[in-house]
């Protein structure tokens, strides 16, 4: 099951508004199909993804610890 968050356009202004906190993100294509799941410090991860990945949409959720983020990302990837 995907993250229960609304998709945002995957663009510079959206990434600039991402929290500087640990979390999990999903990148989606134009139809809203998840094409990648990642985790880490959201703003940093999304800046890298914006530069090197091809996606139309993004959504994320924060986590309290790096381990929690990794576990949630693994759960999300297993559901794809």
C-alpha positions as CSV (number, residue, x, y, z in Angstrom):
1,X,0.0,0.0,0.0
2,X,1.4,3.4,-0.9
3,X,2.0,6.2,1.6
4,X,-1.3,7.8,2.6
5,X,-0.3,11.2,1.4
6,X,-1.4,13.5,-1.4
7,X,0.9,13.6,-4.5
8,X,2.8,16.8,-5.1
9,X,4.4,17.9,-8.3
10,X,8.0,16.8,-8.3
11,X,9.7,20.2,-8.9
12,X,12.2,22.5,-7.2
13,X,9.6,24.5,-5.2
14,X,8.1,21.3,-3.7
15,X,11.6,19.9,-2.8
16,X,12.5,23.3,-1.2
17,X,9.4,22.9,1.1
18,X,10.3,19.4,2.2
19,X,11.2,19.1,5.8
20,X,14.8,18.7,6.8
21,X,14.0,15.6,8.8
22,X,14.3,11.8,8.4
23,X,11.5,10.2,6.4
24,X,10.4,8.1,3.5
25,X,9.5,9.3,0.1
26,X,7.8,7.9,-3.0
27,X,8.4,9.1,-6.5
28,X,5.6,8.6,-9.0
29,X,5.0,8.9,-12.7
30,X,2.4,11.1,-14.3
31,X,-0.3,8.6,-13.6
32,X,0.5,8.3,-9.9
33,X,2.2,4.9,-10.1
34,X,5.0,4.6,-7.6
35,X,8.3,4.2,-9.4
36,X,10.8,4.5,-6.5
37,X,10.8,4.4,-2.7
38,X,13.6,6.0,-0.7
39,X,14.5,7.1,2.8
40,X,16.9,9.5,4.6
41,X,16.9,13.2,5.3
42,X,14.0,14.2,3.1
43,X,15.2,17.5,1.7
44,X,18.6,16.1,0.9
45,X,17.3,12.9,-0.7
46,X,14.8,14.8,-2.8
47,X,17.3,17.3,-4.0
48,X,19.4,14.4,-5.3
49,X,16.4,12.7,-6.8
50,X,15.3,15.8,-8.6
51,X,18.8,16.1,-10.2
52,X,19.2,12.4,-11.2
53,X,15.8,10.8,-11.4
54,X,12.8,11.1,-13.8
55,X,9.6,11.4,-11.9
56,X,6.5,13.6,-12.1
57,X,5.2,13.4,-8.5
58,X,6.4,13.0,-5.0
59,X,5.0,12.4,-1.5
60,X,6.6,11.7,1.8
61,X,6.1,11.1,5.5
62,X,8.5,11.8,8.3
63,X,10.1,9.4,10.8
64,X,11.6,9.7,14.2
65,X,14.8,7.7,13.6
66,X,16.9,6.5,10.7
67,X,15.9,2.9,11.6
68,X,12.2,3.7,11.5
69,X,12.6,5.4,8.1
70,X,14.5,2.3,6.7
71,X,11.9,-0.1,8.1
72,X,9.0,1.9,6.6
73,X,10.8,2.2,3.3
74,X,11.3,-1.6,3.2
75,X,7.6,-2.1,4.0
76,X,6.6,0.2,1.2
77,X,9.0,-1.4,-1.3
78,X,7.6,-4.9,-0.4
79,X,4.1,-3.7,-1.3
80,X,5.0,-2.5,-4.8
